[in-house]
């Protein structure tokens, strides 16, 4: 009647963290550091800015 459920495992090898001004970016970076440390992963923090043409 009941079937055994499948278990899933997620392994992250590389984590991209979008950065911007503010405390939420720092929180996201700290959380990603903890995840990366647990999974032995690499972190890349990126910031995208518009190019100002004068």
N, C-alpha and C positions, 0 to 999 in steps of 0.2 A: 504494500500500500504506500509506504513512504520510501522515497529513494534518498540515498546519502547525497547531501549537497556537495558541490565542488568547492574546494578552497582555492582562493586566488592569492598570488603573491606579486607584489609590485616592487621592482627594483629600479631605482633611478640612478643612472650613471652620471648624468649631467643635469644641473638645475640652473635655469635662467631666472634671474630676479630683476624685474624692472624697478629702477630707482628714480625717485623724484624728490623734491623737497618735502620735508615733513617727517613726523614721527612714525607714520605707517610704513614708510620705506625702511626705516631702521628695524621695526618689528619684523617685517617680512625677511629682511636679511638675517636677523637672529634666528628666526624659525627655520630658514633654509640651511643655516649653518648646522643646527641640531640634526636636521634630516640628513644632510650630507655627511656629518660625522658618523651617524648610525649606519648609513649605507655605503660608506667609503666612496662618496661621490665628489664631483667637482662642481664648483659654483662659478657662474659668470654673472656679474652685476652689470646691467646696461642702463644707459640714459640716452634718450633720443631728444635732440633739440632741433628746432627749426633754424635753418640758415637764414640770417638776416642779410638781405641784399640792399645796399645803400645806393 
